[in-house]
């Protein structure tokens, strides 16, 4: 049975996941492009697909199904997310040192300061998306990359072109892509000519013995950091705050003990997860999944990370939002950041940004609450499904 996978109310997981798990764990679903693609929804199947050496990210062969019609993220062979071993292995090995937890810890104090600066500037009633959630990762990525903050609005416009499923104006998308990549190339060239100590300089200097990133790889890395690095984190901050405000007991626990925040964040990631499921895989040889479903060579599939994170075999009572689920000895690790070779390289940075954003809110604005009924919150479409606006009341600010 073919059915579109639609989110549930207030951003909850699709009600269709339960039917698929029970009756159709590799059933097809239409992509925004209109192509029908088998979708894996079981935790063990998704992990097996992501870890399999037969799972390729090269979707550039003629006639293959696409996630979106026209130019998309899948088209650039220089992008790390589109490469297979051995090219992917080399690329990731060179870049790894720039994103280790130890390296990211150096940036935590600045992330904390940005979150508190933003809270200092909010009114009694404000839109959490535009005044806080989007601002934190944008300011962080601009500072880390040495990018002028006055390009912020331009980044938003460019990013929106690639995180939309609209096919209304493919020419505009192509022009935006060309402009954005040209700007990233200028940034890399400027850092080569005037070295400093920010993230682009780390990437320019990164090497594995005598092997360095090519110019195309460097430019693509900067492009990926700006596009995915701020929108996906902004989405998780927004959805995380909403999920906590919809569970007042959880919010109260965090305001009473902000040290619970890192554990709570893991449940936010499991429950609302980043939109990495948009990355299709082409299967290069016949595979039998743990569920018993066969996948023939040449099939393009979608491993659905959010569905996997709501599989009751992996996470008992998955529809229950429980900020203590990952305390002590959780049943399974969530796969919000992916799994296997293509697990998100910047996961440590995303975790720090999300943790410090939520920690700042529960510490400084413990009385935060929704300013409108939950049903009136508008949601975005496209690759990122999140509140387009989240009107909140701040309550008394704590210093």
Order of alpha helices (4+ residues) and beta strands (2+ residues): alpha-beta-beta-alpha-beta-alpha-alpha-beta-alpha-alpha-alpha-alpha-beta-beta-alpha-alpha-alpha-beta-beta-beta-beta-alpha-alpha-beta-beta
